[in-house]
Amino acid sequence: MTWHTKRFQRASSAVAAAAAIATASVGAQAAERYALAMFHFNVQYVAGGTVGYWSTPTPGDKDNAAIEDQIITESLAPVIDLYEKHPSWGADIEMQAYMLDIIAARHPKLLKQLQTLSNSGQLDVLSFHYSDQLFIAYPQEDWERSQDLTAETFAKHGVKLSTTVFCQEGQAGMGLAAQMKSRGYKTMIWPKNLWRFQHENTAWNPGGADPAAVQPLYEFGDIHMVAGATGWSAQVGAEDIEATWTFFDDGELLATGDLNPYFPELFVHQPDATKAYEDKLLDLETQGYDITTVAKYVKAVESRVTPAKPPPLLDGTWQTPSHEVSKWMGQGGLWKDQERDNRTRTLGAQAHRELVAAETAAKATELDARDRLDAAWRLLFLGQVTDASGINPFRGEVEYGVAHLAEAIRIASDVVLDAKQRAGHANMVIDPSSDSVVDGSDSSQPFEGKPLDTPTVAVEVSAIDRDATTTWHQVSDAHSIVQIDFEAGGLEPIGVRFESDQLEDELVTTLALADTEPFTLKRSEFQFQHFHLALPIGLIGLGGGRYLIKDQGLVHLAAKFYRDKGDIEFRDETLAETDATRWVFHVFEGTADDAVALARQINVNRTVLR
C-alpha cells in the first residue's frame, strides 16, 4: 500500500460508537461485549526502500532491508509488546509470510514473542499469501503456490497460522471460500467499503447508521464471514450481544502516530500513541468488553446464531470506490509519469506463463530443477506485490516488481534451455495442459489467424496524442483476434471500449481463486453504476453468447463494466510517452464453459514455442 491514501475509517470512531452502544444497553439482563482489532502489516509497504523516492538522494534514504527492519521495530514490535503486557487481551495481526521470514532471520526476540502469543491463542497471526501480491489479478495457481509457501514458512518458524483471513489491500472475493475451507481457514473478514459500494442504500449495508442492521455472522460458502470494521448489536435469546472494532487499519500507523515508512526519519515509535490506544482498551475493559480475536468471537457466537446469507459480492479491494482494483491496473497515481501499471502486470502474467512452461519442460524431460523453480516462484510472488503498480508507486517500487519478475523469467528460461538440451531439441513446443513437449522445428505459434476485414465486435480506440492501428485476424468461425498498436506519443491516457449492442442482466466472468469455471453475476443485484474487475484469467462476457479475453501477456488492465449498458472498457494512464505498446484481445462465440477453456489456454496453460 502507498501512504497517500492510508486514511481508513479509524479506531477512534469505532470506540466512540462502542461507548454509545454500551450506554444504550445499560439495564439489559445480560450482555456480551466484544472488542476486535485488525492490524494489517505490510513489510513491503515501501517495496525496494526509499532510495530514489525524492528526485535527488537524501541522507534519510534507506534501502529495502533497512525499511523492512524499521517497519518491524518501530510499528510491529510495540504492538506485540502491548499485548504481551496484557495477557487477557487478544487481537488479529495480519502479515505476509515473507515478513515472518524476515523476523525469523533478523529479529529473534520478536519471533519468540510471536511464537508464544500465537501458540497460546492470545494473538492470531493471519496470513493468506507469501508476498503481498495482487492475487485476485492472476491465475489461481500463483496463489496456490504462494499459499503452500506460506503454510511451510509458518510451520518452519513455529508460529501458529490463524484460521481467519484478511488480505493485502483488503482483497476479497466469493471464490476464496472454497479455497479457504480446503486449507483449514474458517472465517473471512470482508472489508465494509467494498461491501457498501456494491450495495449502497439497500438492506445489505454494513457500516450504516444502525448497528442492529449488521448481522453477528454471515455465511461464506461452507465457512463463516464477518463484516470488517463494522460494529453491531443484537439480541440473541435473552442476551444482548455487541461488538465493536477498536482498530481496522494499516498496523504501521498505530504505534507511530499515523506516520508511515515513506518518511523514515519520522516513522518512529511514539509511546504516547501506543499509550492512548492502551487507555482506550482499558476503558472498554471496564465497560465489560472482551478484548479478543475474531476467531474467539466467532466461536462464542456461532452456536447461538444462524449465519445470515450475504448479498452477491464481487472481487475487489477495501477502499472501493476511491480505490477500485483499477488503481493497480491502469489508473495513474501522483507519480504516473513513473508508474507503469500495464508493463508491470503483464510482466507478472508473462512470468506465470514462463514458469508453467518450465515446470512442464522439466517434468517431461525428467530434469531435476525443483530448487531453481521454487526460487523462481518465490520471486514471482515478490514481483506481483501490489505496491509495484499502485496506489501511488514511485519509480523504485515499480523497479522492485519488474526486477523480481524479470529474474523469475530468466530462471524459467534457463530451465527450459536445459530441458531442450536434455531432450535433444533445437526448438520445443511446450504444452502445459497435456504435460507434453515435442520437437518444435516446424511448429507455428498458437492462435495464428488469417487477416479479417470485418470486425466481429465494434471497438472504439482512445489515443489522444498517439497514432493507433487496429488489426483483426480470424482463428476460426467462432474465434477472432483484435490487435491494437499504440505508437509512442504523449502522456494522455489510452484506452479501448468494446461496444455491445445489447444489455443483458447476466454477465459472465470468473472469480479469483475459482478460475476453472464460469461465474454469472446479475447487474440488477448491485447498486453501483460501474465496477472494475481484475479478470484473473482475462475473461468477461459481451452478451449474446460472445466473450472477450485479454491476452494478459500484452494487456493486463482492469475491465470496467456498467450496470446499465453492455460496454466493456480498458484504460491505461501510465504508459510512458516514449513507449509504444500492443494490446491483444480474443473474441469468442460459444458456451461459457468453452470460453473459460479458451481463456485458460491463452492465459493459464499457454502452449509456447521455445
Legacy VTK file of the C-alpha trace (Angstrom):
# vtk DataFile Version 3.0
C-alpha trace
ASCII
DATASET POLYDATA
POINTS 610 float
0.000 0.000 0.000
1.028 3.598 -0.504
0.868 6.245 2.194
-1.132 8.949 0.428
-4.416 7.084 0.770
-3.926 5.393 4.108
-6.744 7.095 5.942
-9.322 4.447 6.551
-12.182 4.778 8.986
-10.272 4.533 12.191
-10.489 3.007 15.610
-11.383 6.243 17.403
-14.774 6.441 15.731
-15.356 2.750 16.404
-14.600 3.233 20.091
-16.988 6.198 20.238
-19.684 4.036 18.681
-18.946 1.309 21.194
-19.438 3.723 24.059
-22.790 4.793 22.647
-23.886 1.181 22.283
-22.783 0.442 25.815
-24.819 3.374 27.168
-27.892 2.220 25.261
-27.525 -1.260 26.665
-27.469 -0.324 30.335
-30.046 -2.325 32.175
-30.020 -5.344 29.896
-30.464 -8.625 31.759
-27.222 -9.926 30.340
-24.737 -8.562 27.855
-21.755 -9.845 25.977
-19.450 -7.292 24.509
-16.557 -7.941 22.156
-13.823 -5.519 21.107
-11.969 -6.667 17.995
-8.876 -5.311 16.246
-7.264 -5.992 12.880
-3.669 -4.811 12.471
-2.740 -5.163 8.796
1.064 -5.102 8.475
2.947 -4.942 5.184
6.718 -5.227 5.239
6.624 -4.348 1.513
4.943 -1.038 2.353
7.770 0.741 0.521
8.835 -2.067 -1.791
12.519 -1.663 -2.539
13.205 1.053 0.036
13.122 4.829 -0.263
16.239 5.271 -2.388
15.055 7.324 -5.348
11.848 8.464 -3.631
12.951 12.067 -3.965
14.374 13.453 -7.199
17.808 13.677 -5.628
19.423 11.445 -2.962
18.877 12.489 0.646
20.630 11.447 3.865
17.393 9.823 5.005
17.197 7.402 2.066
17.093 3.762 3.173
17.477 0.559 1.226
14.935 -2.233 1.198
16.275 -4.165 4.199
16.552 -1.038 6.332
12.932 -0.067 5.649
11.767 -3.614 6.350
13.582 -3.608 9.676
12.202 -0.206 10.613
8.633 -1.346 9.936
9.212 -4.289 12.234
10.959 -2.450 15.084
9.036 0.827 15.067
5.489 -0.336 14.346
5.043 -4.099 14.809
7.181 -4.683 17.901
5.414 -2.020 20.038
2.022 -3.558 19.241
3.268 -7.028 20.170
4.775 -5.610 23.385
1.429 -4.018 24.250
-0.477 -7.262 24.038
2.253 -9.179 25.816
1.795 -6.696 28.670
-1.923 -7.558 28.847
-2.268 -11.365 28.679
-6.086 -11.194 28.788
-6.272 -9.124 25.584
-6.345 -10.542 22.088
-6.134 -9.159 18.557
-5.586 -10.169 14.953
-2.176 -9.412 13.434
-2.064 -9.850 9.646
1.162 -10.018 7.645
2.602 -11.710 4.575
4.642 -14.825 5.279
7.670 -13.045 3.800
7.535 -10.719 6.808
7.757 -13.731 9.116
10.857 -14.896 7.221
12.471 -11.502 7.882
11.510 -11.558 11.558
12.992 -15.039 11.922
16.217 -14.031 10.178
16.850 -10.672 11.830
14.600 -10.215 14.889
14.845 -13.316 17.107
13.305 -11.700 20.212
10.179 -10.739 18.299
9.959 -14.190 16.718
9.947 -15.751 20.192
7.163 -13.392 21.266
5.085 -14.307 18.206
5.649 -17.989 18.840
4.479 -17.655 22.438
1.493 -15.383 21.819
0.231 -17.202 18.730
0.547 -20.701 20.150
-1.176 -19.663 23.394
-4.058 -18.286 21.347
-3.742 -14.751 22.689
-2.852 -13.297 19.288
-3.982 -14.615 15.946
-1.321 -14.187 13.260
-3.078 -14.089 9.896
-1.519 -14.780 6.504
-3.044 -15.741 3.155
-0.123 -15.124 0.790
3.666 -15.276 0.945
4.140 -11.807 -0.558
1.538 -9.038 -0.584
0.540 -9.991 -4.106
-2.331 -8.649 -6.185
-3.524 -12.247 -6.227
-7.053 -11.523 -7.471
-5.494 -10.460 -10.797
-3.610 -13.691 -11.529
-4.431 -17.362 -12.123
-5.328 -19.489 -9.148
-2.093 -21.496 -9.412
0.002 -18.472 -8.426
-1.897 -18.133 -5.152
-1.878 -21.885 -4.525
1.903 -21.997 -4.707
2.145 -18.843 -2.600
-0.175 -20.374 -0.013
1.899 -23.558 0.077
4.980 -21.491 0.882
3.028 -19.516 3.487
1.991 -22.638 5.398
5.533 -24.000 5.142
7.001 -20.712 6.420
4.756 -20.554 9.490
5.442 -24.173 10.333
9.179 -23.711 9.876
9.273 -20.744 12.263
6.959 -22.232 14.887
4.266 -19.553 14.629
0.663 -20.745 14.582
-1.145 -19.719 11.396
-4.580 -18.293 12.162
-7.730 -19.762 10.631
-9.008 -16.201 9.988
-8.350 -14.400 6.703
-7.866 -10.765 5.791
-5.748 -9.896 2.763
-3.435 -7.210 1.429
-5.405 -4.167 0.229
-8.482 -5.910 1.586
-8.623 -8.151 -1.472
-11.746 -10.253 -1.215
-13.928 -12.436 -3.384
-16.501 -15.172 -3.026
-14.185 -17.624 -4.771
-11.939 -17.548 -1.712
-14.486 -19.538 0.313
-13.810 -22.982 -1.156
-10.044 -22.454 -1.129
-10.136 -21.312 2.477
-12.103 -24.367 3.556
-9.728 -26.723 1.748
-6.770 -25.131 3.568
-8.329 -25.160 7.024
-9.279 -21.489 7.212
-12.609 -20.817 8.938
-13.511 -17.114 8.827
-13.269 -14.395 6.179
-13.185 -10.737 7.225
-14.910 -8.853 4.411
-13.993 -5.128 4.069
-17.017 -2.946 4.652
-16.335 -0.349 1.939
-16.196 -2.995 -0.785
-19.495 -4.355 0.533
-21.150 -0.944 0.851
-20.165 0.247 -2.631
-21.823 -2.769 -4.186
-24.996 -2.377 -2.114
-25.275 1.268 -1.087
-28.723 2.323 0.183
-30.036 -1.223 0.432
-30.859 -3.517 3.321
-27.439 -5.095 2.766
-25.397 -2.188 4.049
-22.925 -2.999 6.852
-21.491 0.097 8.417
-24.741 2.020 8.136
-26.104 4.232 10.872
-27.955 1.404 12.640
-25.633 -1.176 14.246
-28.601 -3.513 14.557
-28.694 -3.832 10.743
-25.409 -5.748 10.784
-25.562 -9.456 11.423
-23.305 -11.146 14.002
-22.177 -13.719 11.454
-22.559 -14.395 7.740
-22.276 -17.439 5.512
-19.196 -17.690 3.336
-19.657 -20.840 1.328
-19.386 -23.577 3.934
-17.474 -21.397 6.395
-18.046 -18.027 8.087
-17.701 -14.333 7.312
-17.780 -11.218 9.470
-18.200 -7.656 8.231
-14.908 -5.934 8.976
-14.676 -2.560 10.720
-18.408 -2.692 11.416
-19.824 -2.697 14.923
-23.177 -4.277 15.660
-25.633 -5.086 18.410
-28.324 -7.743 18.549
-30.447 -9.681 20.962
-29.638 -13.355 20.931
-32.076 -15.245 23.107
-32.181 -13.453 26.439
-28.825 -11.815 25.912
-27.716 -8.610 24.266
-24.557 -9.174 22.273
-22.464 -6.288 20.984
-19.264 -5.986 19.023
-17.037 -3.113 18.041
-13.703 -2.689 16.271
-11.036 -0.740 18.101
-8.645 -0.800 15.144
-9.003 -1.811 11.498
-6.192 -0.264 9.520
-2.547 -0.446 8.495
-0.798 -1.696 11.593
2.184 0.543 10.829
0.151 3.604 11.789
-0.880 2.918 15.375
2.430 2.978 17.240
3.882 5.778 15.085
1.055 8.261 15.485
-0.358 7.790 11.952
3.030 8.245 10.295
4.336 5.829 7.682
7.583 4.384 6.282
7.720 6.703 3.257
9.234 9.216 5.692
11.691 7.011 7.601
13.169 9.904 9.564
9.711 10.474 11.115
8.469 6.896 11.143
9.414 6.008 14.729
7.572 4.581 17.665
5.700 7.232 19.617
4.986 5.829 23.086
2.203 8.357 23.665
0.293 6.962 20.665
0.569 3.418 21.964
-0.423 4.576 25.448
-3.508 6.363 24.101
-4.673 3.160 22.431
-3.914 1.167 25.573
-6.055 3.583 27.594
-8.955 3.123 25.176
-8.793 -0.621 25.589
-8.579 -0.302 29.369
-11.704 1.866 29.271
-13.555 -0.677 27.146
-12.450 -3.417 29.512
-14.054 -1.573 32.427
-17.278 -1.449 30.388
-17.288 -5.210 30.161
-15.817 -5.699 26.706
-13.869 -8.851 25.983
-10.821 -7.664 24.033
-10.335 -10.675 21.853
-9.668 -12.189 18.454
-12.111 -12.677 15.613
-11.729 -16.457 15.908
-12.674 -16.439 19.582
-15.584 -14.111 18.920
-16.882 -16.408 16.151
-16.520 -19.464 18.375
-18.505 -17.703 21.105
-21.483 -16.795 18.903
-21.611 -19.407 16.128
-23.644 -21.942 18.103
-26.242 -19.332 19.093
-26.916 -17.523 15.826
-27.884 -18.612 12.356
-25.361 -17.119 9.921
-27.051 -14.644 7.606
-26.794 -15.019 3.864
-24.708 -12.145 2.444
-25.685 -10.319 -0.732
-23.939 -11.106 -4.014
-20.396 -9.759 -3.711
-17.756 -9.257 -6.396
-13.952 -9.424 -6.250
-12.357 -6.166 -5.160
-10.311 -4.202 -2.642
-11.152 -2.488 0.631
-11.212 1.198 -0.292
-13.763 0.977 -3.080
-14.900 3.210 -4.734
-11.946 5.588 -4.293
-9.531 2.780 -4.959
-11.079 0.045 -7.030
-8.758 -2.591 -8.464
-8.156 -0.198 -11.379
-5.790 1.678 -9.038
-3.368 -1.219 -9.519
-4.330 -1.950 -13.107
-4.302 1.209 -15.197
-5.222 4.209 -13.089
-2.362 6.635 -12.556
-1.339 7.962 -9.163
0.581 11.011 -8.007
3.661 9.909 -9.963
2.014 8.446 -13.018
4.988 9.570 -15.107
6.980 6.942 -13.151
4.178 4.393 -12.838
3.896 1.531 -15.336
0.785 -0.464 -14.451
0.319 -2.407 -17.671
4.043 -3.047 -18.100
4.301 -4.408 -14.565
1.134 -6.506 -14.543
1.777 -8.017 -17.991
5.273 -8.951 -16.845
3.654 -10.783 -13.938
1.482 -12.679 -16.431
4.498 -13.451 -18.616
6.396 -14.759 -15.586
3.489 -17.064 -14.794
3.446 -18.289 -18.402
7.190 -18.987 -18.476
7.237 -20.722 -15.099
4.360 -23.012 -16.048
6.199 -23.847 -19.267
9.424 -24.502 -17.355
7.615 -26.767 -14.883
6.202 -28.756 -17.814
9.530 -28.976 -19.624
11.386 -30.141 -16.521
8.774 -32.782 -15.732
8.537 -34.090 -19.300
12.316 -34.411 -19.666
12.902 -35.646 -16.090
15.131 -32.656 -15.378
15.783 -32.017 -11.691
15.094 -28.279 -11.437
12.966 -28.180 -8.283
15.196 -25.847 -6.275
15.565 -23.408 -9.166
11.852 -23.393 -9.909
10.911 -22.932 -6.259
13.228 -19.921 -6.113
11.665 -18.522 -9.281
8.107 -18.911 -7.959
9.130 -17.045 -4.814
10.476 -14.239 -6.983
7.177 -14.194 -8.867
5.293 -13.783 -5.574
7.506 -10.845 -4.627
7.216 -9.290 -8.089
3.418 -9.487 -8.107
3.305 -7.277 -4.994
0.524 -4.698 -5.081
2.839 -1.745 -4.464
4.621 -2.228 -7.773
1.642 -0.705 -9.585
-0.473 1.156 -7.025
-1.769 3.090 -5.190
0.881 5.772 -5.814
4.057 3.875 -6.669
7.264 5.755 -7.319
9.998 4.512 -9.629
11.736 2.352 -7.011
8.602 0.349 -6.277
7.939 -0.238 -9.964
11.527 -1.401 -10.404
11.135 -3.738 -7.401
8.308 -5.549 -9.158
9.974 -5.576 -12.551
13.312 -6.815 -11.215
11.834 -9.762 -9.326
9.605 -10.795 -12.233
12.417 -10.477 -14.761
14.648 -12.709 -12.646
11.844 -15.291 -12.361
11.585 -15.297 -16.163
15.365 -15.666 -16.520
15.406 -18.728 -14.261
12.476 -20.251 -16.120
14.257 -19.672 -19.438
17.394 -21.396 -18.156
15.344 -24.409 -17.048
13.690 -24.641 -20.474
17.100 -24.393 -22.167
18.428 -27.255 -20.042
15.307 -29.303 -20.819
15.773 -28.735 -24.559
19.367 -29.858 -24.392
18.391 -32.913 -22.365
15.716 -33.816 -24.932
17.963 -33.027 -27.906
15.568 -30.444 -29.385
16.734 -27.260 -31.067
13.248 -25.857 -30.509
10.495 -27.245 -28.352
6.721 -26.887 -28.205
5.687 -26.974 -24.551
2.035 -27.740 -23.793
1.301 -27.398 -20.052
-2.290 -28.572 -20.439
-1.102 -32.021 -21.519
2.274 -32.009 -19.703
3.983 -32.653 -23.032
6.930 -31.376 -25.033
7.679 -32.126 -28.692
10.215 -31.093 -31.268
9.107 -27.671 -32.487
11.284 -27.096 -35.506
8.349 -26.746 -37.903
5.667 -25.596 -35.471
3.854 -22.283 -35.676
2.882 -20.094 -32.759
-0.606 -20.696 -31.298
-3.557 -18.555 -32.340
-2.197 -17.596 -35.726
-5.096 -16.391 -37.835
-5.888 -15.093 -41.262
-6.478 -11.372 -41.860
-10.074 -10.350 -41.244
-11.589 -7.310 -42.938
-14.823 -7.115 -40.937
-14.554 -6.701 -37.133
-16.612 -9.161 -35.110
-17.389 -6.528 -32.462
-17.414 -2.722 -32.524
-14.262 -1.268 -30.994
-13.589 2.357 -30.115
-9.918 3.185 -29.510
-8.903 6.240 -27.480
-5.439 7.632 -28.182
-5.493 11.416 -27.998
-1.829 12.124 -28.695
-0.705 8.846 -30.265
-1.285 7.067 -33.534
-3.126 3.777 -33.120
-3.773 0.942 -35.568
-6.402 -1.785 -35.183
-5.942 -5.133 -36.951
-8.251 -8.156 -36.945
-7.460 -11.832 -37.532
-9.731 -14.867 -37.814
-8.654 -18.024 -35.992
-11.895 -19.926 -36.586
-15.533 -19.180 -37.277
-16.081 -18.659 -33.558
-12.736 -17.090 -32.659
-11.204 -13.803 -33.780
-8.393 -11.613 -32.507
-8.104 -7.843 -32.425
-4.648 -6.294 -32.149
-4.309 -2.625 -31.215
-0.917 -0.990 -31.729
-0.308 2.337 -29.988
2.690 4.328 -31.180
4.890 6.452 -28.941
3.374 9.824 -28.215
2.280 11.950 -25.273
1.158 11.328 -21.722
-2.594 11.270 -22.313
-4.348 8.041 -21.270
-5.015 5.369 -23.853
-7.960 3.032 -23.882
-10.357 0.819 -25.759
-14.103 0.321 -25.484
-15.798 -2.820 -26.749
-19.321 -1.810 -27.635
-22.244 -4.114 -27.001
-25.488 -3.551 -28.848
-27.456 -5.383 -26.198
-27.689 -5.164 -22.447
-28.125 -8.457 -20.662
-28.703 -8.642 -16.946
-26.390 -11.642 -16.722
-22.664 -11.086 -17.179
-20.218 -13.985 -17.333
-16.688 -13.849 -15.941
-14.633 -15.918 -13.474
-13.860 -15.378 -9.807
-10.446 -15.009 -8.214
-9.201 -18.394 -6.944
-12.006 -20.113 -8.863
-10.784 -19.780 -12.434
-11.760 -23.198 -13.764
-15.455 -22.474 -14.207
-17.629 -19.553 -15.333
-19.346 -17.265 -12.873
-22.506 -15.361 -13.752
-23.338 -12.106 -11.999
-26.576 -10.191 -12.341
-26.229 -6.460 -12.875
-29.622 -5.815 -11.280
-28.417 -7.173 -7.930
-25.940 -4.308 -7.469
-26.268 -0.567 -6.824
-23.117 0.837 -8.436
-23.174 2.496 -11.856
-19.923 0.834 -12.899
-17.354 -1.511 -11.394
-13.828 -2.697 -12.217
-12.793 -6.336 -12.287
-9.240 -7.699 -12.425
-10.191 -10.748 -14.561
-7.712 -13.338 -13.220
-7.782 -15.327 -16.485
-8.810 -12.398 -18.693
-12.446 -13.413 -19.405
-15.585 -11.262 -19.439
-18.842 -11.572 -21.361
-20.020 -9.252 -24.122
-23.565 -10.615 -24.292
-25.261 -12.629 -26.983
-23.022 -15.623 -26.349
-19.872 -13.612 -27.089
-16.883 -13.357 -24.777
-13.850 -11.103 -24.566
-10.489 -12.467 -23.412
-7.468 -10.244 -22.919
-4.047 -11.719 -23.679
-2.588 -10.894 -20.279
0.964 -11.124 -21.518
0.244 -7.951 -23.528
-2.651 -6.204 -21.806
-3.486 -6.719 -18.140
-5.659 -3.780 -17.170
-8.849 -3.701 -15.113
-12.090 -4.242 -17.030
-14.756 -1.606 -16.445
-18.338 -2.774 -16.861
-21.605 -0.947 -16.343
-24.827 -1.717 -14.596
-26.997 -0.130 -17.287
-25.104 -0.807 -20.514
-23.154 -3.679 -22.007
-19.882 -1.967 -22.972
-16.538 -3.171 -21.572
-13.647 -0.697 -21.257
-9.913 -0.839 -20.570
-7.719 2.200 -19.832
-4.049 2.844 -19.121
-2.971 6.179 -17.664
0.621 5.095 -17.031
2.250 4.475 -20.419
5.475 6.440 -20.929
5.408 8.906 -23.795
8.493 7.261 -25.328
6.901 3.800 -25.302
4.806 2.069 -27.900
2.570 -0.806 -26.833
0.442 -3.572 -28.308
-2.819 -4.828 -26.830
-4.356 -8.115 -27.950
-7.887 -9.315 -27.217
-9.646 -12.510 -28.282
-13.335 -12.519 -29.174
-15.060 -15.875 -28.861
-18.606 -17.028 -29.539
-19.805 -20.202 -27.864
-20.666 -21.620 -24.456
-19.412 -20.171 -21.201
-17.524 -23.388 -20.428
-15.771 -23.255 -23.784
-14.912 -19.599 -23.206
-13.300 -20.480 -19.872
-11.339 -23.279 -21.521
-10.054 -20.863 -24.180
-9.147 -18.231 -21.594
-7.153 -20.818 -19.682
-5.444 -21.894 -22.891
-4.448 -18.271 -23.505
-3.510 -17.125 -20.004
-3.104 -20.083 -17.636
-1.574 -23.017 -19.549
-0.282 -21.344 -22.678
1.352 -23.574 -25.287
4.664 -21.937 -26.179
7.398 -22.468 -28.742
10.842 -22.143 -27.166
LINES 1 611
610 0 1 2 3 4 5 6 7 8 9 10 11 12 13 14 15 16 17 18 19 20 21 22 23 24 25 26 27 28 29 30 31 32 33 34 35 36 37 38 39 40 41 42 43 44 45 46 47 48 49 50 51 52 53 54 55 56 57 58 59 60 61 62 63 64 65 66 67 68 69 70 71 72 73 74 75 76 77 78 79 80 81 82 83 84 85 86 87 88 89 90 91 92 93 94 95 96 97 98 99 100 101 102 103 104 105 106 107 108 109 110 111 112 113 114 115 116 117 118 119 120 121 122 123 124 125 126 127 128 129 130 131 132 133 134 135 136 137 138 139 140 141 142 143 144 145 146 147 148 149 150 151 152 153 154 155 156 157 158 159 160 161 162 163 164 165 166 167 168 169 170 171 172 173 174 175 176 177 178 179 180 181 182 183 184 185 186 187 188 189 190 191 192 193 194 195 196 197 198 199 200 201 202 203 204 205 206 207 208 209 210 211 212 213 214 215 216 217 218 219 220 221 222 223 224 225 226 227 228 229 230 231 232 233 234 235 236 237 238 239 240 241 242 243 244 245 246 247 248 249 250 251 252 253 254 255 256 257 258 259 260 261 262 263 264 265 266 267 268 269 270 271 272 273 274 275 276 277 278 279 280 281 282 283 284 285 286 287 288 289 290 291 292 293 294 295 296 297 298 299 300 301 302 303 304 305 306 307 308 309 310 311 312 313 314 315 316 317 318 319 320 321 322 323 324 325 326 327 328 329 330 331 332 333 334 335 336 337 338 339 340 341 342 343 344 345 346 347 348 349 350 351 352 353 354 355 356 357 358 359 360 361 362 363 364 365 366 367 368 369 370 371 372 373 374 375 376 377 378 379 380 381 382 383 384 385 386 387 388 389 390 391 392 393 394 395 396 397 398 399 400 401 402 403 404 405 406 407 408 409 410 411 412 413 414 415 416 417 418 419 420 421 422 423 424 425 426 427 428 429 430 431 432 433 434 435 436 437 438 439 440 441 442 443 444 445 446 447 448 449 450 451 452 453 454 455 456 457 458 459 460 461 462 463 464 465 466 467 468 469 470 471 472 473 474 475 476 477 478 479 480 481 482 483 484 485 486 487 488 489 490 491 492 493 494 495 496 497 498 499 500 501 502 503 504 505 506 507 508 509 510 511 512 513 514 515 516 517 518 519 520 521 522 523 524 525 526 527 528 529 530 531 532 533 534 535 536 537 538 539 540 541 542 543 544 545 546 547 548 549 550 551 552 553 554 555 556 557 558 559 560 561 562 563 564 565 566 567 568 569 570 571 572 573 574 575 576 577 578 579 580 581 582 583 584 585 586 587 588 589 590 591 592 593 594 595 596 597 598 599 600 601 602 603 604 605 606 607 608 609
